[in-house]
């Protein structure tokens, strides 16, 4: 089951939130209730990328995945702001309108940065945090140029979804080997048009979103996150082991986990191994 819930974000931007799975069953045992969970995808992602995670979470938590502004089924107005502040304010609006707070935030890549920036600013609204494969260091201008060139290299429109899966899945830049899961990941962010398959997002809006974080480091904000935080990296992902361990050291209540045979899309590449490291952390929040 997937149920859409409309949320109004910063500046009036309409956001689509999705609740996957059945509502959690009432636990008759005494003790604190399991916290709600808000799932935040990465750049170019969408809420459906969290479907498998949200379904196992729904056994004990109310788990909601958010299509962030400019992504998925959420609004993509050309005049919208794609600043860090706007993304962070959208999280506050979603938690309030969905009645999830104080919640656990689980974020991948850009969504992880949004999650820890929100947790640093609103500690009373966050019970726990999971950071999936996102660096705290600055990426720099060269990275933005590489992404601009990469978007231009896409053979859009794709004739078929099979072409999408092949083009994105035949060479994973993180592992240097074919990755069918990566092809499936990108197939989920395509929509059919009159001349073929095109992304559901505007690449220029993605570059604008990215521009607001790649030139700055985010160590100071990370150090302000007071809740228990799990840093997860794919063994072959973007976040290196040394930086991930330094992030854990900087976090007041940080923990570390890594997933073997996974690239940047950890939760999508290895869903069972991802669950094996995240579920015990969530359980510990109720101890």
N, C-alpha and C positions, 0 to 999 in steps of 0.2 A: 504494500500500500504506500502511496505517496500522496500527501495532501499539501496543496499550495496555500500559503498564508501571505497576504500582501502586507508589506511594511512600508512606512514612509520614512525615508532616510533624510540626511542633512540636505538642506536646500529644497526639500519637497520631492526629491528623486524617489520614484516608486521602485521598491525592491521586492523580489520574490523570495520567500523563505519556504523551505520544503521539510516536511516531517515524514520520515521514512519508517516503515514498520508499524507494528501495532503499538498502542500506548502501553507503557510499562504496567505490569500487574501490581496490584497493591500487596506490599509485603506485610504480613501480619506481625512479624517479629518486631520487638521494640528496638529503638535506636534511631539515629538521624536518617532522614530521607536522602536518597541518592540525589546529587545535584543535577540540575539541567545542564545540557551540553550544547554549545553553539559551535558549529564546524565552519571553518573559513578556508575556501580553496585558494590556490595560487593564481598568479597572473595567467590569463587566458582560460582558466578553469571554470567550472560551474558546480553547482550544488550536487548534481547527480554523480560527480566523481567520488562523493562521500557515501553513496548509497549502501555499499557493503558494510562500511564502518557503522553507519547510522543504524542499520538493521540489527547488528549484534548489540549495539549500545541500547537499543530500545527495549531490551529485556529488563533493564534496571533503571534506565534514565529516560527522561524526555529529551530526545536528540533532534536538533533542528539544524539543517544546513542552509546557508545563506548564499544566494546568487548576489555577489557584490556588485556595486554600481558598474555599469558598462559590460557586465558579464551575464551569460545565461539568459534567463527570462526577465532580468531586471532592466529598468529603463536605461537608455543610452543617449540622453539628450546631448546635442553637440555643445550646448552652452554649460553643461554640468562641470563642476569642479572635480578634478582627479588628484587632489592633494592628499597627503598623509592625513591631514586633519579631517578631511571629508570621510575617508574610509574609516577612521577611528570613531567619528561621531555616528556613522551608520551602525556600528556595533552597539553603541549605547542605545540608539533608537530601537534596534532589534530586540535587545535584552528587555527593554522596558515594555514594548508593545507585545512581545511574546510571553512576558511574565516569567522569564527564565532566571533572573538574577536572584542571589549570587550563583554564578554558573561556572562551569569548566569551559575554557576556550581551547579548541584544538585547531591549529592552523598549519597549513602547508605553504612554504615559501613566502610569497607576499602576504598571504593570510596569516602566517605565523608572526611576521613583523607587525601587522595590524593588531594581532592579539596581544603581543607583549607591550606595545605602545599603549593600548587601552588598559591593560592590567597595571602598568606603571602609573597611569593617571587616575584610575578608579579602583583602588585596591579593595574597597568594600563590596564591589560588584563581581569579583572574580575569586573563586575558591581554589582553582587549580589551572595549570596551563601546560599544553603540550606544543612544543616547537618542533616542526618537522622540516628538516633540511633547509634552513634559512641562515645565512651568514649575518653576523653583526658588523663586519667590516665593510668599508666602502668598496664598490665595484669599479667606479671610475668612468670617465667619459668614453674610453675605448670600448667598454662593454656596451654602452648605448649605441655606438656606431655599428658594432657587430650585430646587434639585434635589429637595427634598421635594415642592414643588408640582408639579414636572414629572412625578414618578412618579405622583402622584395624578391627573394629567390623562390617563394612558394609558387607552384604552377597553378595559380587560381584562374578560373574555376577548375576544380577537380571533376573529371567526368563521372566518377563513381565513388562510393564510400570505400570500395576495395582499393581504389587508387590512393585514397587518403591513408588507409592503413599501411599500404606498402611504402608510400613516400616517407612517412614519419617513423615507421617501424623497422625499416631495413637497416638503419644505422643510428644507434643511440649514441649521442655525443658524450654521454657520461661513462658508458661501458665499452664503446668502440666495437659493438657487436649487435646483431639484429635483436630487436625487442618488440615482439608482437603486442605486449601490453601498452607500450608507448603509442603504437599505431591505433589501438583501440581507444586510448585516452583522447587523442586528437580527433578521432571520428566522432566522439561525443560533442565536440564543439563546432561541428559543421551542420549547416542546414541547406536543404535543396532549394535552388532558385531556378529560374527559367533556363539558364545556360549551364547549370551544373551545381557543384557543392562548394559553398563558401563559408568562412568562419562566421559564427553568430556575433562576434565582437568586431569593433572597428580597430584595426591595427594601430591607427594613429592615437586612439584613446589608450591603447595598451602602452604605447611608448610614452604618452603623457603621464600615465600612472607610474611607470617605471622611473621616469625622470626625477620624480620627487623623492626617491630614496637612494639611488645608486651613487650619488656624490657625497653622501654623509655616512659616517659610522654611527652605530646605534648602541654602543657599549654603555653609555651613561643611562639610557632608558632601561636597558636590560638590568642594570644594577639596582634599579628602583622597583623591580618586580618582587614583591614580598611573599607571594603565595608559592606553594610547592610547584616546581616546574620540571618537566621532563624534556630533555633535548634529545631528539632522535635523528640519526643520520643514516642514509644508505651507505653501505660500504664503498660504493662507486658513485656517490652523489656529488652534489656541488659543495656541500659543507665538508671541509676536511676534518680529520680526527683532531688535530692539534687545536684548531679554532673551536670545534665543538666542546672539547674539554676545557678550554679557557672560558667559554661561555658558562659552563657549569660552575667553574670556580668563581666567576663574577656574580652569578646569581646567588642571592642569600640562601635559597633553599633548592638548589639545582640538583638534578640527577641526570645520568647519562645512559643512553642505549644506542646500539647500532644494529642494523639489519643487514645480514649477508645477502649477496646476490641481488641487491637492489641499487638502482640508480637514484636520480633525483625524485622520481615519482614513487617514493617508498611505499605508501599505503596502497598504491595501485599495482606496483610491481610484485609485491609480496604481502598480500592481505592477511594471510594467516600468521606470518612472522610479525607483522605490524601489530596485530591484535595481541600476540603473546607478550609484547613489551609494553603496550599501552594499558591493557586491562588490569594488570597488577598495580600499576600506578594509580588508576582510578579507584580501585578497591582501597588503596591505602589512604585516600582522602576521607574515607568514612570510618577510619579506625579511631 
